[in-house]
């Protein structure tokens, strides 16, 4: 068993991505004592909860980078955008929620971006469905078996978050919830989804849609992953 607060390599998270993507996860809270001093200086006034989430995310990211063969080193934060400053030639993504953190990283040669997101299924509240989903998605969710509708709603939200994380460092384009449509299917506990544009997106200049991703439901959580290849596949 790993020591408390120490992330481990995660084949389960890696399964959301193509080969060549390294992944790590942490169940529980991150330990700020395991951060480098330079990392701690990135969040000087963070509350305890935020600091532990930051620590968990950074520790997972560093473990993923070690899995890629890179040395363990501080992973700092861009001053304005506040996203991780990945080593040169590497891209990655981090997610953290209550009692769970994960990260992925890969060599940038074959990919434009990675997006990883995890959510507690029950925390995506049904009364927000019409703000999270397009009308087409709401119709598909309503047609799903009653015991799958909450998971379908959580998938629609999490897939958007993963897509946003993958595309934003490339385009700097802020997206609204209604700007993409998630083609979803939650009949199983894992599977695929597609992100389709509702309006013209900046990303389409670099990589035409749709953009496929994968999801898995594990315990009370749903995790989504999406990789943007450097050329259409």
Phi and psi in degrees as a GROMACS rama.xvg file:
@    title "Ramachandran Plot"
@    xaxis  label "Phi"
@    yaxis  label "Psi"
@TYPE xy
-69.4338  154.966  UNK-2
-65.6367  149.099  UNK-3
-55.9724  135.558  UNK-4
83.306  0.971391  UNK-5
-108.062  121.112  UNK-6
-72.8066  162.389  UNK-7
-128.889  157.316  UNK-8
-59.3263  142.109  UNK-9
-128.888  98.0944  UNK-10
-60.9976  -29.0712  UNK-11
-66.8316  -44.6034  UNK-12
-68.995  -39.9622  UNK-13
-60.3255  -29.9801  UNK-14
-64.3945  -14.0482  UNK-15
-80.7045  -4.95851  UNK-16
-131.61  165.319  UNK-17
-68.8048  167.438  UNK-18
-57.8025  148.963  UNK-19
96.5542  -6.08065  UNK-20
-98.5365  124.704  UNK-21
-91.4972  145.439  UNK-22
-140.001  148.412  UNK-23
-143.88  154.031  UNK-24
-143.76  161.962  UNK-25
-141.724  120.234  UNK-26
-93.614  122.46  UNK-27
112.762  -158.868  UNK-28
-104.775  147.849  UNK-29
-73.0697  151.872  UNK-30
-102.826  108.636  UNK-31
-58.4953  -23.2753  UNK-32
-65.682  -18.0381  UNK-33
-90.307  -2.07566  UNK-34
-79.2896  152.058  UNK-35
-72.1281  151.462  UNK-36
-55.325  -35.6105  UNK-37
-64.2238  -34.4968  UNK-38
-70.657  -41.1661  UNK-39
-60.7765  -33.2069  UNK-40
-70.3637  -13.2184  UNK-41
-72.9531  -23.4246  UNK-42
-131.983  63.4046  UNK-43
-65.6691  -27.5092  UNK-44
-117.121  21.3652  UNK-45
-68.5434  141.524  UNK-46
-66.8997  163.07  UNK-47
-57.3112  -43.3982  UNK-48
-62.5444  -47.4473  UNK-49
-63.4838  -39.2961  UNK-50
-63.6771  -40.6284  UNK-51
-69.3249  -36.0627  UNK-52
-65.5631  -44.3069  UNK-53
-59.6302  -43.9289  UNK-54
-62.5206  -44.9451  UNK-55
-60.5683  -44.6362  UNK-56
-63.2937  -44.5908  UNK-57
-66.6384  -40.1766  UNK-58
-65.7915  -38.9906  UNK-59
-65.0573  -42.8683  UNK-60
-62.5654  -43.1433  UNK-61
-64.2149  -37.6409  UNK-62
-65.2688  -39.9618  UNK-63
-62.8032  -38.9051  UNK-64
-66.61  -38.4048  UNK-65
-63.2491  -37.9691  UNK-66
-61.5919  -27.7372  UNK-67
-80.0817  -5.85081  UNK-68
96.1131  11.3788  UNK-69
-93.3532  153.881  UNK-70
-71.1252  151.56  UNK-71
-69.8071  124.122  UNK-72
-152.287  162.765  UNK-73
-59.5454  141.445  UNK-74
-115.05  104.179  UNK-75
-90.5716  -173.706  UNK-76
-125.439  136.33  UNK-77
-64.2319  130.597  UNK-78
-58.0344  -45.7879  UNK-79
-87.6173  -52.596  UNK-80
-75.1343  -27.1071  UNK-81
66.1504  25.2732  UNK-82
-98.149  164.757  UNK-83
-64.0805  142.226  UNK-84
-92.597  88.5341  UNK-85
-67.5602  152.524  UNK-86
-56.5612  154.489  UNK-87
-57.4196  133.911  UNK-88
82.9082  9.53414  UNK-89
-128.972  143.268  UNK-90
-125.705  159.514  UNK-91
-165.19  -177.007  UNK-92
-155.039  147.397  UNK-93
-127.728  143.839  UNK-94
-135.726  145.872  UNK-95
-148.793  138.654  UNK-96
-140.586  -175.152  UNK-97
-60.3955  120.261  UNK-98
66.0615  20.0258  UNK-99
-156.302  135.274  UNK-100
-138.654  152.46  UNK-101
-156.569  161.091  UNK-102
-154.094  154.093  UNK-103
-133.496  154.6  UNK-104
-154.186  152.509  UNK-105
-156.326  163.643  UNK-106
-66.4395  138.327  UNK-107
-77.9052  -9.31584  UNK-108
-55.9156  -40.2311  UNK-109
-98.8887  -1.77985  UNK-110
-137.04  149.231  UNK-111
-90.9306  -32.4864  UNK-112
-168.593  157.328  UNK-113
-125.917  144.897  UNK-114
-135.619  128.25  UNK-115
-130.684  133.714  UNK-116
-144.132  143.807  UNK-117
-132.943  138.088  UNK-118
-138.074  149.643  UNK-119
-74.4568  123.082  UNK-120
-54.8168  -43.0043  UNK-121
-73.5129  -12.9408  UNK-122
-86.0565  -8.05297  UNK-123
-91.1023  97.1555  UNK-124
-74.8296  133.419  UNK-125
-57.394  -31.9202  UNK-126
-69.0144  -8.95391  UNK-127
-98.1882  4.39959  UNK-128
-57.1808  -41.9036  UNK-129
-73.5042  -12.7411  UNK-130
-91.087  -27.0825  UNK-131
-85.9345  -37.066  UNK-132
-112.264  154.805  UNK-133
-77.9387  167.041  UNK-134
-60.6443  -38.5342  UNK-135
-62.3453  -40.3959  UNK-136
-67.1588  -40.9161  UNK-137
-60.3893  -37.064  UNK-138
-65.1766  -42.4135  UNK-139
-67.9814  -38.9464  UNK-140
-65.5152  -42.16  UNK-141
-63.7765  -29.4752  UNK-142
-83.9748  -10.3801  UNK-143
-73.7399  157.273  UNK-144
-54.8545  145.994  UNK-145
-55.3891  -36.4966  UNK-146
-79.1433  0.620735  UNK-147
-113.621  -6.23862  UNK-148
-66.8627  -39.3227  UNK-149
-64.9169  -40.9468  UNK-150
-64.7738  -37.3814  UNK-151
-64.3422  -40.6571  UNK-152
-63.7975  -44.4384  UNK-153
-63.338  -37.5229  UNK-154
-63.773  -44.1353  UNK-155
-58.5975  -40.5369  UNK-156
-72.1559  -48.8315  UNK-157
-64.9298  -39.2148  UNK-158
-62.0353  -38.0064  UNK-159
-62.6307  -42.1481  UNK-160
-63.2896  -43.5127  UNK-161
-63.0623  -43.4487  UNK-162
-63.0927  -43.0452  UNK-163
-59.5198  -45.0187  UNK-164
-63.3992  -34.7878  UNK-165
-72.8946  -39.5815  UNK-166
-90.8657  -28.1988  UNK-167
-63.8299  -43.3334  UNK-168
-60.4394  -22.8784  UNK-169
-82.9931  -43.6996  UNK-170
-106.893  -23.0471  UNK-171
59.171  24.4887  UNK-172
-96.4429  120.313  UNK-173
-76.3923  133.516  UNK-174
-115.277  140.291  UNK-175
-88.042  164.287  UNK-176
-62.2208  -27.7835  UNK-177
-90.5106  5.16978  UNK-178
-84.9673  -13.9841  UNK-179
-135.083  157.333  UNK-180
-116.263  131.733  UNK-181
-100.754  115.333  UNK-182
-83.9007  109.573  UNK-183
-125.577  157.831  UNK-184
-153.358  115.236  UNK-185
-117.36  32.6856  UNK-186
-67.7729  -22.7604  UNK-187
-118.874  172.744  UNK-188
-83.0202  -6.52045  UNK-189
-150.476  158.925  UNK-190
166.534  -157.54  UNK-191
-117.619  156.962  UNK-192
-139.359  166.202  UNK-193
-130.334  142.037  UNK-194
-104.823  123.99  UNK-195
-120.572  140.693  UNK-196
-74.3773  139.296  UNK-197
-91.4159  -33.531  UNK-198
-126.342  174.509  UNK-199
-68.4177  127.215  UNK-200
-111.744  150.612  UNK-201
-59.329  -34.7156  UNK-202
-59.1012  -30.0379  UNK-203
-63.3255  -20.3323  UNK-204
-69.347  -26.6388  UNK-205
-99.0459  -36.7731  UNK-206
-152.663  109.57  UNK-207
-63.3386  147.613  UNK-208
-82.7587  178.312  UNK-209
-74.0653  163.66  UNK-210
-115.346  112.376  UNK-211
-82.6275  152.031  UNK-212
-146.277  -179.838  UNK-213
-132.017  156.268  UNK-214
-138.301  160.095  UNK-215
-146.53  142.435  UNK-216
-103.576  121.915  UNK-217
-133.387  109.626  UNK-218
64.534  -128.819  UNK-219
-87.5222  2.59411  UNK-220
-110.283  154.485  UNK-221
-122.15  135.445  UNK-222
-123.389  139.694  UNK-223
-126.788  145.11  UNK-224
-137.598  143.139  UNK-225
-146.805  130.212  UNK-226
-117.031  131.134  UNK-227
-99.6957  108.198  UNK-228
-69.654  159.501  UNK-229
-73.1894  -13.8184  UNK-230
-147.778  154.647  UNK-231
-56.1291  143.898  UNK-232
